[in-house]
């Protein structure tokens, strides 16, 4: 499958997508296989949970929370207060 059409998700097909800026090589693992590996291999489980707890994921989740649950004027005021 070309990288341009990479679709990967642990959810049902069509629930996720990927985008790339450079040439990539990717492997798509069926969800059932991934779940089995997570259950059987502690080192993989630790790695995956470390990735989920990385600062980048935390930043993205914080941004989604800001956009979803804060009013625009509150977000702007908070941003401006942080810039001074």
C-alpha positions in Angstrom: 0.0 0.0 0.0 1.4 3.4 -0.9 2.3 5.6 2.1 -0.1 8.3 0.7 -3.0 6.0 1.5 -1.8 4.8 4.9 -4.8 4.1 7.1 -4.2 2.7 10.5 -6.3 2.5 13.6 -7.2 0.2 16.4 -10.8 1.2 15.8 -13.1 0.0 13.0 -11.9 0.7 9.4 -12.4 4.3 8.3 -12.1 5.8 11.8 -8.5 7.1 11.3 -6.1 8.4 8.8 -2.5 9.3 8.3 -0.6 12.0 6.5 3.0 12.2 5.7 5.5 14.9 4.7 8.3 12.6 3.6 8.7 9.1 2.2 7.9 6.6 4.9 7.9 2.8 5.3 5.0 1.5 7.4 3.6 -1.8 8.6 -0.1 -2.2 9.3 -0.8 -4.7 12.0 -4.3 -6.1 12.5 -5.9 -4.9 15.7 -6.4 -8.5 17.0 -2.7 -9.2 16.5 -1.7 -6.0 18.2 -3.9 -6.7 21.2 -2.4 -10.2 21.5 1.1 -8.8 21.4 0.3 -6.2 24.0 -1.1 -8.9 26.3 1.8 -11.3 25.8 4.9 -8.9 25.7 5.5 -6.7 28.6 8.3 -4.7 26.9 6.0 -3.8 24.0 3.2 -2.9 26.4 5.6 -0.6 28.4 6.8 1.0 25.1 3.3 1.7 23.9 2.2 3.2 27.2 5.4 5.4 27.3 4.5 6.7 23.8 1.0 7.5 25.0 2.3 9.4 28.0 4.9 11.3 26.0 4.8 15.1 26.2 3.6 15.4 22.5 0.5 13.4 23.1 -0.2 15.4 26.3 0.2 18.7 24.2 -2.3 17.4 21.6 -4.8 16.3 24.2 -4.5 19.6 26.0 -5.1 21.5 22.8 -8.2 19.4 22.0 -9.5 20.1 25.5 -8.9 23.8 25.1 -10.7 24.0 21.8 -13.6 21.7 22.8 -14.3 23.1 26.3 -13.1 26.7 26.5 -14.7 29.7 24.9 -12.7 31.6 22.3 -12.4 34.8 24.5 -11.1 32.7 27.4 -8.5 31.0 25.2 -7.4 34.4 23.8 -7.2 36.0 27.2 -5.2 33.1 28.6 -2.8 33.2 25.6 -2.3 37.0 25.8 -1.7 36.8 29.5 1.0 34.2 28.9 2.7 36.3 26.3 3.4 39.3 28.6 
